[in-house]
Amino acid sequence: MKTSFYDLTAKTPKGEEISMNSYKGKVVLVVNTATKCGLAPQFTGLEKLHEKYKDKGLVVLGFPSDQFAGQEPESNDTVEHVCEMNFGVTFQLFEKSHVNGSFTNEIFKFLKSKLGGIFGSKIKWNFTKFLIDKNGEPIKRFAPITKPESIEKYIKDLL
């Protein structure tokens, strides 16, 4: 397993590989998302955080996942469009990813190894959030029901 967040990469829905090193010096909020989840209105709160703090050094990264009750039926070809049209999302989305199990995305393997949760390292549901400081250190994990607005104070402290 990689030892630094900045050593990791992820692919966009269009297949473009992005290095997490490109976010060095930024505060990063990583979220596993799903467009048909009852928590999907959190997309709006995540977008508000993105808009409010992107020029101050916040990056929001969304990783669609279909691992929980089939709540992400969109394909990599359509997920960005649906998120933009239905929720106004302009923050960076990545390809559909596993967040648990043997095919877990490397980003989530790394984050879960650093920040366990109530259920150990396993992600319980969509919209689990991980906050990473400007040095690439994961510092806080938030439950799916934690609204993005509740995270704002932590973000402001890190910026």
C-alpha positions in Angstrom: 0.0 0.0 0.0 1.1 3.6 -0.7 2.4 5.5 2.3 1.3 9.0 1.2 -1.9 10.4 -0.1 0.2 12.2 -2.7 1.5 8.9 -4.1 -2.0 7.9 -5.1 -3.8 8.4 -8.4 -7.5 8.0 -9.5 -9.2 8.1 -12.9 -12.0 10.5 -13.9 -15.1 9.1 -15.4 -13.6 9.8 -18.8 -10.5 7.7 -17.9 -8.0 10.5 -17.3 -5.6 9.6 -14.5 -5.1 12.4 -11.9 -2.3 12.3 -9.4 -3.3 13.3 -5.8 0.1 15.1 -5.9 -1.7 17.8 -7.9 -3.6 18.6 -4.7 -0.5 19.2 -2.6 -0.8 22.2 -0.4 -4.7 22.0 -0.5 -7.2 20.8 2.0 -9.0 17.8 0.4 -12.4 16.4 1.2 -12.9 12.9 -0.2 -16.5 11.6 -0.4 -18.1 8.4 -1.7 -21.2 9.4 -3.5 -24.4 8.0 -5.0 -27.0 9.9 -7.1 -30.0 7.8 -6.0 -29.2 7.7 -2.3 -31.5 9.3 0.3 -28.4 11.4 1.3 -27.9 12.7 -2.3 -29.1 16.2 -1.3 -25.6 16.4 0.4 -24.3 17.0 -3.2 -25.7 20.5 -2.8 -23.9 21.1 0.5 -20.6 19.7 -0.9 -20.9 22.0 -4.0 -21.5 25.0 -1.7 -18.3 24.2 0.3 -16.5 23.8 -3.0 -17.7 27.1 -4.4 -17.1 29.0 -1.1 -13.6 27.7 -0.4 -12.0 26.6 -3.7 -10.1 29.8 -4.1 -8.9 29.5 -0.5 -7.4 26.0 -1.0 -10.3 23.5 -0.6 -10.7 20.6 -3.1 -13.8 18.3 -3.0 -13.3 15.0 -4.7 -16.3 12.7 -5.3 -16.1 9.0 -5.9 -19.4 7.5 -7.0 -20.0 4.0 -5.6 -22.7 1.5 -6.3 -21.8 -0.8 -3.4 -24.8 0.2 -1.2 -28.2 -0.9 -2.4 -27.5 -0.1 -6.1 -27.8 3.6 -5.4 -25.4 4.6 -8.1 -26.9 3.3 -11.4 -25.2 5.8 -13.5 -22.3 4.7 -15.7 -19.0 6.5 -15.9 -20.2 8.0 -19.1 -23.3 9.7 -17.5 -22.4 10.3 -13.8 -20.9 13.7 -14.3 -23.8 15.0 -16.4 -26.4 13.7 -13.9 -24.5 15.2 -10.9 -24.3 18.5 -12.7 -27.9 18.6 -14.0 -29.5 17.3 -10.8 -27.3 18.8 -8.1 -25.2 21.5 -9.7 -22.0 19.7 -9.1 -18.8 21.2 -10.5 -16.3 19.7 -8.1 -14.1 16.8 -9.4 -15.7 13.4 -9.8 -13.9 10.2 -10.4 -14.9 6.9 -11.9 -17.2 4.6 -10.1 -15.2 2.9 -7.3 -15.5 0.2 -4.7 -14.9 1.5 -1.2 -15.0 -1.9 0.5 -14.0 -5.4 -0.4 -11.2 -6.9 -2.5 -11.6 -4.3 -5.3 -11.4 -1.3 -3.1 -10.1 1.9 -4.7 -6.5 2.7 -3.5 -7.6 6.1 -2.2 -10.2 4.4 0.1 -7.7 1.7 1.1 -5.3 4.4 2.2 -7.9 6.6 3.9 -9.5 3.7 5.8 -6.1 2.5 7.0 -5.4 5.9 8.5 -8.9 6.7 9.9 -11.0 3.8 11.1 -14.6 4.3 12.1 -17.3 2.9 14.3 -17.4 -0.2 12.2 -13.6 -0.5 12.0 -12.2 0.5 8.6 -15.3 -0.5 6.7 -17.4 2.2 5.1 -20.9 1.9 6.2 -22.8 3.8 3.5 -22.7 6.5 0.8 -21.4 9.9 1.7 -18.8 8.9 4.1 -16.3 11.8 4.1 -12.6 12.1 4.8 -10.8 15.4 5.4 -7.1 15.6 4.5 -4.9 18.5 5.6 -2.5 20.6 3.4 0.3 18.1 4.1 -1.7 15.2 2.8 -2.5 13.8 6.3 -6.0 12.3 6.7 -7.2 14.0 9.9 -10.9 13.3 10.3 -13.6 10.9 9.1 -17.2 11.9 9.0 -20.3 9.6 9.0 -22.6 9.5 6.1 -25.3 11.4 7.9 -22.9 14.3 8.8 -24.0 17.2 6.6 -21.3 19.1 4.7 -22.3 22.3 6.5 -21.2 20.6 9.7 -17.8 20.1 8.3 -17.2 23.7 7.4 -15.7 24.6 10.8 -13.0 21.9 10.4 -12.2 23.1 6.9 -11.9 26.7 7.9 -9.5 25.7 10.7 -7.3 23.9 8.1 -7.3 26.6 5.4 
